[in-house]
């Protein structure tokens, strides 16, 4: 992860949020704006996409935690905390779904699918950490695998279903969390792999036009 001053981070993020529709990600290394940023001006395209995506994902995490930290400790039950955190995360990502999709497409196109998977896992990891869960009914990694599967499934809906309301998202969350109580760890892992396959198949079908 590259080190930037707070001012430079804010400058890059402002440009990204405001202009992402017009940024040519296939030639991002030739973008005049990024060429003027010390530390980015010498990077190759793949390195630059990684640097920009890292900064963007970091900002999503910060916004998400700012939205949740005041209320999460008021909720007593772990499953209710997870439901609350999922809802807040999807509210954050729904606002930026087109930018997230665009970055995912270019990470995958440039053989950085592992970065997308790391992002999905890191979101689940963050939610478990901030739920302050102390139970031992599942092991550490299985809990994160379960939540990654739920998160990934609903993320696909947000990307590809128009007019998805917050109530629709909450219903999907409740249905998914209820479903995992009754299935085995093997089935959870199978469902996660199935969701990953569907997720990447959807992105592999994306056509990159001008500006992508």
C-alpha positions as a LaTeX table, in Angstrom:
\begin{tabular}{lrrr}
\hline
Residue & $x$ (\AA) & $y$ (\AA) & $z$ (\AA) \\
\hline
Unk1 & 0.00 & 0.00 & 0.00 \\
Unk2 & 1.45 & 3.35 & $-1.02$ \\
Unk3 & 1.75 & 6.10 & 1.55 \\
Unk4 & 0.04 & 9.37 & 0.70 \\
Unk5 & $-0.61$ & 12.48 & 2.75 \\
Unk6 & $-4.21$ & 13.07 & 3.79 \\
Unk7 & $-4.44$ & 15.95 & 1.32 \\
Unk8 & $-3.23$ & 13.82 & $-1.61$ \\
Unk9 & $-5.62$ & 10.98 & $-0.69$ \\
Unk10 & $-8.54$ & 13.41 & $-0.63$ \\
Unk11 & $-7.48$ & 14.85 & $-3.97$ \\
Unk12 & $-7.26$ & 11.42 & $-5.65$ \\
Unk13 & $-10.58$ & 10.24 & $-4.18$ \\
Unk14 & $-12.37$ & 13.44 & $-5.16$ \\
Unk15 & $-11.16$ & 13.01 & $-8.74$ \\
Unk16 & $-12.12$ & 9.33 & $-8.78$ \\
Unk17 & $-15.63$ & 9.80 & $-7.38$ \\
Unk18 & $-16.36$ & 12.79 & $-9.60$ \\
Unk19 & $-14.85$ & 11.59 & $-12.88$ \\
Unk20 & $-14.88$ & 7.77 & $-12.83$ \\
Unk21 & $-17.37$ & 7.56 & $-15.72$ \\
Unk22 & $-14.94$ & 9.40 & $-17.97$ \\
Unk23 & $-11.71$ & 7.80 & $-16.78$ \\
Unk24 & $-10.26$ & 5.45 & $-19.40$ \\
Unk25 & $-9.18$ & 2.61 & $-17.14$ \\
Unk26 & $-7.61$ & 0.76 & $-20.08$ \\
Unk27 & $-5.17$ & 3.66 & $-20.36$ \\
Unk28 & $-5.21$ & 4.91 & $-16.80$ \\
Unk29 & $-1.41$ & 5.19 & $-16.78$ \\
Unk30 & $-1.75$ & 7.94 & $-19.41$ \\
Unk31 & $-4.31$ & 9.93 & $-17.42$ \\
Unk32 & $-2.96$ & 13.48 & $-16.99$ \\
Unk33 & $-4.34$ & 13.77 & $-13.46$ \\
Unk34 & $-2.52$ & 10.69 & $-12.17$ \\
Unk35 & 0.66 & 11.66 & $-14.02$ \\
Unk36 & 0.79 & 14.80 & $-11.86$ \\
Unk37 & 0.62 & 12.84 & $-8.56$ \\
Unk38 & 4.06 & 12.08 & $-7.12$ \\
Unk39 & 4.27 & 8.34 & $-6.45$ \\
Unk40 & 1.73 & 7.49 & $-9.16$ \\
Unk41 & 3.37 & 9.19 & $-12.13$ \\
Unk42 & 5.90 & 6.39 & $-12.73$ \\
Unk43 & 3.57 & 3.39 & $-12.29$ \\
Unk44 & 2.58 & 0.94 & $-15.00$ \\
Unk45 & $-1.14$ & 0.48 & $-15.73$ \\
Unk46 & $-1.64$ & $-2.61$ & $-13.56$ \\
Unk47 & 0.24 & $-1.05$ & $-10.65$ \\
Unk48 & $-1.77$ & 2.16 & $-10.94$ \\
Unk49 & $-5.11$ & 0.30 & $-10.97$ \\
Unk50 & $-4.02$ & $-1.54$ & $-7.82$ \\
Unk51 & $-2.94$ & 1.68 & $-6.10$ \\
Unk52 & $-6.19$ & 3.48 & $-6.97$ \\
Unk53 & $-8.37$ & 0.49 & $-6.02$ \\
Unk54 & $-6.56$ & 0.11 & $-2.67$ \\
Unk55 & $-7.23$ & 3.75 & $-1.88$ \\
Unk56 & $-10.87$ & 3.44 & $-2.93$ \\
Unk57 & $-11.50$ & 0.24 & $-0.93$ \\
Unk58 & $-9.83$ & 1.84 & 2.09 \\
Unk59 & $-12.21$ & 4.80 & 1.77 \\
Unk60 & $-15.25$ & 2.49 & 1.54 \\
Unk61 & $-14.12$ & 0.81 & 4.77 \\
Unk62 & $-13.67$ & 4.16 & 6.50 \\
Unk63 & $-17.11$ & 5.40 & 5.45 \\
Unk64 & $-18.69$ & 2.11 & 6.51 \\
Unk65 & $-17.12$ & 2.19 & 9.96 \\
Unk66 & $-18.11$ & 5.83 & 10.44 \\
Unk67 & $-21.70$ & 4.83 & 9.66 \\
Unk68 & $-21.75$ & 1.96 & 12.15 \\
Unk69 & $-19.51$ & 2.74 & 15.12 \\
Unk70 & $-22.06$ & 4.90 & 16.97 \\
Unk71 & $-24.76$ & 2.21 & 16.99 \\
Unk72 & $-23.15$ & $-1.22$ & 16.80 \\
Unk73 & $-22.54$ & $-1.55$ & 20.56 \\
Unk74 & $-26.20$ & $-0.79$ & 21.29 \\
Unk75 & $-27.13$ & $-4.10$ & 19.64 \\
Unk76 & $-26.81$ & $-7.11$ & 21.94 \\
Unk77 & $-27.25$ & $-10.23$ & 19.79 \\
Unk78 & $-24.49$ & $-11.23$ & 17.36 \\
Unk79 & $-26.84$ & $-12.18$ & 14.53 \\
Unk80 & $-28.58$ & $-8.79$ & 14.83 \\
Unk81 & $-25.20$ & $-7.05$ & 14.74 \\
Unk82 & $-24.24$ & $-8.93$ & 11.59 \\
Unk83 & $-27.57$ & $-8.04$ & 9.98 \\
Unk84 & $-27.07$ & $-4.38$ & 10.90 \\
Unk85 & $-23.50$ & $-4.35$ & 9.56 \\
Unk86 & $-24.51$ & $-6.01$ & 6.28 \\
Unk87 & $-27.30$ & $-3.48$ & 5.77 \\
Unk88 & $-24.96$ & $-0.55$ & 6.41 \\
Unk89 & $-22.27$ & $-2.00$ & 4.14 \\
Unk90 & $-24.69$ & $-2.43$ & 1.27 \\
Unk91 & $-26.04$ & 1.09 & 1.74 \\
Unk92 & $-22.47$ & 2.37 & 1.40 \\
Unk93 & $-21.77$ & 0.24 & $-1.67$ \\
Unk94 & $-25.11$ & 0.85 & $-3.34$ \\
Unk95 & $-24.20$ & 4.55 & $-3.58$ \\
Unk96 & $-20.99$ & 3.62 & $-5.40$ \\
Unk97 & $-22.00$ & 0.44 & $-7.23$ \\
Unk98 & $-21.06$ & 1.68 & $-10.72$ \\
Unk99 & $-17.58$ & 2.69 & $-9.59$ \\
Unk100 & $-17.12$ & $-0.59$ & $-7.70$ \\
Unk101 & $-18.21$ & $-2.56$ & $-10.78$ \\
Unk102 & $-15.84$ & $-0.62$ & $-12.98$ \\
Unk103 & $-12.87$ & $-1.23$ & $-10.69$ \\
Unk104 & $-13.75$ & $-4.93$ & $-10.31$ \\
Unk105 & $-13.94$ & $-5.33$ & $-14.10$ \\
Unk106 & $-10.49$ & $-3.87$ & $-14.59$ \\
Unk107 & $-8.90$ & $-5.80$ & $-11.74$ \\
Unk108 & $-10.27$ & $-9.02$ & $-13.24$ \\
Unk109 & $-9.26$ & $-8.05$ & $-16.79$ \\
Unk110 & $-5.72$ & $-7.40$ & $-15.58$ \\
Unk111 & $-5.39$ & $-10.77$ & $-13.81$ \\
Unk112 & $-5.98$ & $-9.35$ & $-10.33$ \\
Unk113 & $-9.01$ & $-11.45$ & $-9.42$ \\
Unk114 & $-7.30$ & $-12.26$ & $-6.12$ \\
Unk115 & $-7.61$ & $-8.57$ & $-5.20$ \\
Unk116 & $-11.39$ & $-8.79$ & $-5.64$ \\
Unk117 & $-11.56$ & $-11.96$ & $-3.52$ \\
Unk118 & $-9.37$ & $-10.37$ & $-0.86$ \\
Unk119 & $-11.73$ & $-7.41$ & $-0.78$ \\
Unk120 & $-14.77$ & $-9.66$ & $-0.32$ \\
Unk121 & $-13.07$ & $-11.61$ & 2.47 \\
Unk122 & $-11.79$ & $-8.44$ & 4.17 \\
Unk123 & $-15.35$ & $-7.03$ & 4.31 \\
Unk124 & $-16.55$ & $-10.20$ & 6.08 \\
Unk125 & $-13.54$ & $-10.12$ & 8.40 \\
Unk126 & $-14.20$ & $-6.47$ & 9.32 \\
Unk127 & $-17.85$ & $-7.20$ & 10.12 \\
Unk128 & $-17.00$ & $-10.13$ & 12.40 \\
Unk129 & $-14.38$ & $-8.05$ & 14.21 \\
Unk130 & $-16.80$ & $-5.18$ & 14.80 \\
Unk131 & $-19.59$ & $-7.49$ & 15.95 \\
Unk132 & $-17.36$ & $-8.38$ & 18.94 \\
Unk133 & $-18.37$ & $-12.00$ & 18.59 \\
Unk134 & $-16.96$ & $-14.35$ & 21.25 \\
Unk135 & $-18.81$ & $-17.58$ & 20.36 \\
Unk136 & $-17.00$ & $-20.77$ & 19.37 \\
Unk137 & $-19.74$ & $-22.60$ & 17.47 \\
Unk138 & $-17.82$ & $-22.26$ & 14.19 \\
Unk139 & $-14.11$ & $-21.82$ & 13.70 \\
Unk140 & $-12.58$ & $-18.47$ & 12.80 \\
Unk141 & $-12.31$ & $-19.02$ & 9.04 \\
Unk142 & $-15.66$ & $-20.76$ & 8.60 \\
Unk143 & $-17.47$ & $-17.76$ & 10.09 \\
Unk144 & $-15.79$ & $-15.50$ & 7.59 \\
Unk145 & $-16.51$ & $-17.90$ & 4.76 \\
Unk146 & $-20.20$ & $-17.93$ & 5.68 \\
Unk147 & $-20.40$ & $-14.14$ & 5.75 \\
Unk148 & $-18.36$ & $-13.82$ & 2.55 \\
Unk149 & $-20.87$ & $-16.08$ & 0.79 \\
Unk150 & $-23.86$ & $-14.05$ & 2.01 \\
Unk151 & $-22.14$ & $-10.78$ & 1.15 \\
Unk152 & $-21.13$ & $-11.96$ & $-2.33$ \\
Unk153 & $-24.60$ & $-13.25$ & $-3.17$ \\
Unk154 & $-26.28$ & $-9.93$ & $-2.31$ \\
Unk155 & $-23.52$ & $-7.90$ & $-3.96$ \\
Unk156 & $-24.39$ & $-9.63$ & $-7.25$ \\
Unk157 & $-28.02$ & $-8.55$ & $-6.78$ \\
Unk158 & $-26.99$ & $-4.94$ & $-6.15$ \\
Unk159 & $-24.88$ & $-4.91$ & $-9.31$ \\
Unk160 & $-27.38$ & $-6.53$ & $-11.64$ \\
Unk161 & $-30.87$ & $-5.86$ & $-10.34$ \\
Unk162 & $-32.29$ & $-2.45$ & $-11.11$ \\
Unk163 & $-34.56$ & $-0.71$ & $-8.59$ \\
Unk164 & $-33.35$ & $-2.83$ & $-5.70$ \\
Unk165 & $-34.68$ & $-1.14$ & $-2.56$ \\
Unk166 & $-33.19$ & $-1.12$ & 0.95 \\
Unk167 & $-36.13$ & $-3.30$ & 2.03 \\
Unk168 & $-35.30$ & $-5.81$ & $-0.73$ \\
Unk169 & $-31.71$ & $-5.93$ & 0.50 \\
Unk170 & $-32.80$ & $-6.42$ & 4.11 \\
Unk171 & $-35.13$ & $-9.24$ & 3.08 \\
Unk172 & $-32.26$ & $-10.96$ & 1.24 \\
Unk173 & $-30.01$ & $-10.56$ & 4.27 \\
Unk174 & $-32.58$ & $-12.06$ & 6.66 \\
Unk175 & $-33.32$ & $-14.92$ & 4.27 \\
Unk176 & $-29.63$ & $-15.70$ & 3.77 \\
Unk177 & $-28.78$ & $-15.56$ & 7.48 \\
Unk178 & $-31.71$ & $-17.81$ & 8.29 \\
Unk179 & $-30.69$ & $-20.25$ & 5.57 \\
Unk180 & $-27.15$ & $-20.77$ & 6.85 \\
Unk181 & $-28.42$ & $-21.97$ & 10.24 \\
Unk182 & $-29.77$ & $-25.13$ & 8.65 \\
Unk183 & $-26.96$ & $-26.17$ & 6.31 \\
Unk184 & $-23.67$ & $-27.94$ & 6.86 \\
Unk185 & $-20.21$ & $-26.38$ & 6.63 \\
Unk186 & $-19.59$ & $-28.40$ & 3.47 \\
Unk187 & $-22.71$ & $-26.92$ & 1.84 \\
Unk188 & $-21.64$ & $-23.42$ & 2.93 \\
Unk189 & $-18.28$ & $-23.87$ & 1.22 \\
Unk190 & $-19.96$ & $-25.26$ & $-1.88$ \\
Unk191 & $-22.38$ & $-22.31$ & $-2.03$ \\
Unk192 & $-19.49$ & $-19.87$ & $-1.63$ \\
Unk193 & $-17.60$ & $-21.44$ & $-4.54$ \\
Unk194 & $-20.82$ & $-21.41$ & $-6.59$ \\
Unk195 & $-21.33$ & $-17.71$ & $-5.83$ \\
Unk196 & $-17.74$ & $-16.93$ & $-6.79$ \\
Unk197 & $-18.17$ & $-18.75$ & $-10.09$ \\
Unk198 & $-21.37$ & $-16.83$ & $-10.84$ \\
Unk199 & $-19.78$ & $-13.56$ & $-9.79$ \\
Unk200 & $-16.78$ & $-13.91$ & $-12.08$ \\
Unk201 & $-18.87$ & $-15.23$ & $-14.96$ \\
Unk202 & $-20.98$ & $-12.06$ & $-14.80$ \\
Unk203 & $-17.91$ & $-9.86$ & $-14.90$ \\
Unk204 & $-16.23$ & $-11.86$ & $-17.66$ \\
Unk205 & $-19.22$ & $-11.03$ & $-19.87$ \\
Unk206 & $-18.74$ & $-7.30$ & $-19.41$ \\
Unk207 & $-17.84$ & $-5.47$ & $-22.59$ \\
Unk208 & $-15.37$ & $-2.67$ & $-22.15$ \\
Unk209 & $-16.33$ & 0.31 & $-24.22$ \\
Unk210 & $-14.81$ & 3.75 & $-24.34$ \\
Unk211 & $-14.02$ & 5.08 & $-20.89$ \\
Unk212 & $-13.70$ & 1.56 & $-19.45$ \\
\hline
\end{tabular}
